[in-house]
Structure formats: structure tokens, C-alpha cells
Amino acid sequence: MEQIATKGFEGLRFQEVAKQAGINNATLYYHFPTKEALIQGVVSHLIGELKKTRGLPKDAPATAREELRLEFEDVRELLRTQPKLFVVLTELSLRGLRDPVIDKIGKSRDDFWRIHLSSVIRRGVEQGVFRQNINVEATVTALMAQIKGIGYHATLGKRKRGEVDQAIAEIARQVEHWLACESI
């Protein structure tokens, strides 16, 4: 992940990855026989990081609205603690435009996320905390675009922590209003 974040896919070299991991090339090739397998390993790690629940109270959120709030808190926390994760996600997305193998890997990551967000939105509609006339697929696509966008924005250049935190809070507030209000 470090190599992709700092050098992009063009700079990803097995020898450097092995050295940074403190193993020899043969061991790395044993576990990742191709560059695509290595990238899939990075994506699996990223998905694992994204699946981790950060800041969750002892019990699961009572409503889908609370769970959605936690999604935005997770993004904020990840941007603070692992900003390179968003650099790698952006790199994967851009590389996927030119490389069908990387595109397929990226689609599997997005499919996981899409399923998760869809379940949150559907649960919110069932609970009555989100409006009934939501187009779930369009809403999930919009949420993914907003979250990817703030990740992209935050990792480009030097952003002040407060600026990113305020942007995430504002997006979260607008999304919550949009999902809950019938007048939109």
C-alpha cells in the first residue's frame, strides 16, 4: 500500500515491496505470484480497513440514521489516521480506467460498499427514519461519489484538519436532511 501511495502503480516494484516488508523476493512471489495478485492483496487489506468499525458504541446503532452518521465519522477518522488509504483508492480508480484487471478489482471493492450502503438506506426506509420515496441505487451512487470526492479532496494538497472535518460534517448534515425530508 505504501509503494502505491507514494509511487503509484508505475513505481510498484516487487523488490522494493519485499525489502519494505522485510522478506526476500521469493517469499513475496510465493504469496503474490503476479502484480495483479499483489494488488488484490492490497485491495483486500483496504477492504478490511474499511470494514473495521471505528468509534462504534458498545451496542450497534439503534437506527440506520445513526449508522449513516457513523459512516461519515469513519471517513473522518480514516482521513486522520490513514490518509494514504484514500490515495491508494484514488490510484486504483484511475488505474482501473486503463487496466481491465485493476478495474475488476475496483468493482469488487465498490460492490461490497454498494451492498453495505444499500442495506443501511433500505433499513432507514423500513424504520421510518428516511423518506419512503428514495431511489436506493441512485442514493447509494450519490453517497459513494460524495465520500470518494471528500477523500480525493482531502488527500490532494495540504488541507487543514478543520477544513476537511467541516466539509465532512456539512456533507453528512446535507445527506441526512436529504434522506429524511419529504420536501426534497
Phi, psi and omega per residue, in radians:
M1 nan -0.732 -3.138
E2 -1.042 -0.767 -3.130
Q3 -1.093 -0.770 -3.142
I4 -1.153 -0.720 -3.118
A5 -1.118 -0.654 -3.057
T6 -1.651 -0.508 -3.040
K7 -2.138 -0.084 -3.097
G8 1.272 3.139 -3.137
F9 -1.175 -0.559 -3.136
E10 -1.117 -0.514 -3.129
G11 -1.663 0.059 -3.124
L12 -1.319 1.984 -3.123
R13 -2.182 2.298 -3.138
F14 -0.968 -0.771 -3.090
Q15 -1.064 -0.732 3.130
E16 -1.214 -0.653 3.108
V17 -1.112 -0.811 3.130
A18 -1.052 -0.786 -3.138
K19 -1.071 -0.804 -3.121
Q20 -1.143 -0.568 3.129
A21 -1.419 -0.190 3.129
G22 1.341 0.524 3.112
I23 -2.251 2.949 3.097
N24 -1.546 2.913 -3.102
N25 -1.040 -0.685 -3.108
A26 -1.075 -0.707 3.123
T27 -1.138 -0.743 3.118
L28 -1.099 -0.785 3.125
Y29 -1.128 -0.548 3.098
Y30 -1.084 -0.779 -3.107
H31 -1.453 -0.522 -3.114
F32 -2.352 1.514 -3.029
P33 -1.219 -0.302 3.136
T34 -2.351 2.872 3.084
K35 -1.096 -0.660 3.117
E36 -1.098 -0.683 3.104
A37 -1.144 -0.665 3.094
L38 -1.128 -0.764 3.119
I39 -1.132 -0.689 3.083
Q40 -1.084 -0.655 3.074
G41 -1.096 -0.701 3.092
V42 -1.122 -0.776 3.138
V43 -1.111 -0.715 3.096
S44 -1.058 -0.712 3.075
H45 -1.095 -0.782 3.132
L46 -1.046 -0.786 3.130
I47 -1.076 -0.720 3.087
G48 -1.041 -0.721 3.108
E49 -1.159 -0.689 -3.135
L50 -1.241 -0.483 3.126
K51 -1.333 -0.422 -3.123
K52 -1.046 2.405 3.110
T53 -1.621 2.101 3.141
R54 -1.859 2.351 3.022
G55 1.196 0.248 3.132
L56 -1.260 2.449 3.031
P57 -1.140 2.969 -3.108
K58 -0.917 -0.757 3.130
D59 -1.692 2.743 3.106
A60 -1.114 2.687 3.124
P61 -0.993 2.463 -3.107
A62 -1.244 -0.578 -3.105
T63 -2.273 2.830 3.067
A64 -1.127 -0.540 3.094
R65 -1.066 -0.782 3.100
E66 -1.138 -0.665 3.123
E67 -1.143 -0.685 3.100
L68 -1.127 -0.688 3.067
R69 -1.027 -0.717 3.131
L70 -1.164 -0.550 3.071
E71 -1.019 -0.803 3.135
F72 -1.191 -0.624 3.063
E73 -1.118 -0.670 3.088
D74 -1.060 -0.760 3.119
V75 -1.065 -0.800 3.133
R76 -1.029 -0.814 -3.119
E77 -1.137 -0.735 3.113
L78 -1.124 -0.672 3.099
L79 -1.135 -0.555 3.103
R80 -1.303 -0.784 -2.969
T81 -1.656 -0.502 -3.079
Q82 -2.427 1.049 -3.087
P83 -1.054 -0.487 3.140
K84 -1.152 -0.416 3.076
L85 -0.995 -0.728 -3.141
F86 -1.266 -0.559 3.057
V87 -1.105 -0.778 -3.138
V88 -1.154 -0.727 3.106
L89 -1.060 -0.731 3.110
T90 -1.141 -0.763 3.113
E91 -1.039 -0.755 3.111
L92 -1.070 -0.768 -3.133
S93 -1.096 -0.791 -3.128
L94 -1.179 -0.731 3.134
R95 -1.149 -0.596 3.118
G96 -1.065 -0.405 3.088
L97 -1.172 -0.456 -3.080
R98 -1.926 -0.239 -3.022
D99 -2.261 1.936 -3.082
P100 -1.085 -0.528 3.121
V101 -1.190 -0.795 3.112
I102 -1.157 -0.666 3.107
D103 -1.037 -0.743 3.128
K104 -1.106 -0.733 3.108
I105 -1.088 -0.783 3.135
G106 -1.116 -0.649 3.115
K107 -1.129 -0.646 3.112
S108 -1.146 -0.657 3.070
R109 -1.113 -0.816 3.140
D110 -1.164 -0.609 3.101
D111 -1.082 -0.743 3.085
F112 -1.013 -0.837 -3.103
W113 -1.139 -0.747 -3.131
R114 -1.070 -0.759 3.124
I115 -1.084 -0.785 3.141
H116 -1.059 -0.911 -3.107
L117 -1.124 -0.651 3.098
S118 -1.055 -0.710 -3.139
S119 -1.167 -0.640 3.103
V120 -1.128 -0.816 -3.114
I121 -1.129 -0.814 3.128
R122 -1.057 -0.726 3.116
R123 -1.103 -0.677 3.110
G124 -1.122 -0.661 3.084
V125 -1.150 -0.809 3.121
E126 -1.066 -0.652 -3.130
Q127 -1.349 -0.233 -3.110
G128 1.432 0.166 3.107
V129 -1.548 -0.294 3.013
F130 -2.045 2.662 -3.100
R131 -1.118 2.721 -3.044
Q132 -1.318 -0.460 -3.015
N133 -1.631 0.498 -3.141
I134 -1.351 2.324 2.957
N135 -1.493 1.778 -2.986
V136 -1.041 -0.813 -3.087
E137 -1.105 -0.780 3.129
A138 -1.142 -0.673 3.135
T139 -1.127 -0.767 3.141
V140 -1.124 -0.730 3.101
T141 -1.061 -0.745 3.121
A142 -1.134 -0.738 3.108
L143 -1.087 -0.789 3.141
M144 -1.077 -0.719 3.128
A145 -1.119 -0.723 3.138
Q146 -1.151 -0.774 -3.106
I147 -1.203 -0.741 3.071
K148 -1.096 -0.686 -3.131
G149 -1.102 -0.759 3.138
I150 -1.210 -0.604 3.058
G151 -1.107 -0.761 3.115
Y152 -1.113 -0.824 3.141
H153 -1.040 -0.781 -3.067
A154 -1.210 -0.522 -3.086
T155 -1.581 -0.185 3.080
L156 -1.525 2.218 3.082
G157 1.148 -2.923 -3.107
K158 -1.727 1.868 3.091
R159 -1.848 2.434 3.068
K160 -1.317 2.485 -3.135
R161 -0.924 -0.794 -3.115
G162 -1.066 -0.642 3.134
E163 -1.105 -0.808 -3.137
V164 -1.181 -0.777 3.115
D165 -1.028 -0.752 3.125
Q166 -1.137 -0.704 3.129
A167 -1.118 -0.772 3.123
I168 -1.110 -0.763 3.125
A169 -1.078 -0.696 -3.140
E170 -1.209 -0.748 3.091
I171 -1.073 -0.779 3.133
A172 -1.052 -0.751 3.139
R173 -1.102 -0.787 -3.137
Q174 -1.141 -0.736 3.133
V175 -1.104 -0.781 3.141
E176 -1.067 -0.762 3.108
H177 -1.091 -0.783 -3.112
W178 -1.075 -0.711 -3.124
L179 -1.309 -0.488 -3.027
A180 -1.648 -0.452 -2.997
C181 -1.659 2.287 3.121
E182 -1.253 -0.396 -2.993
S183 -1.408 0.052 -3.105
I184 -1.466 nan nan
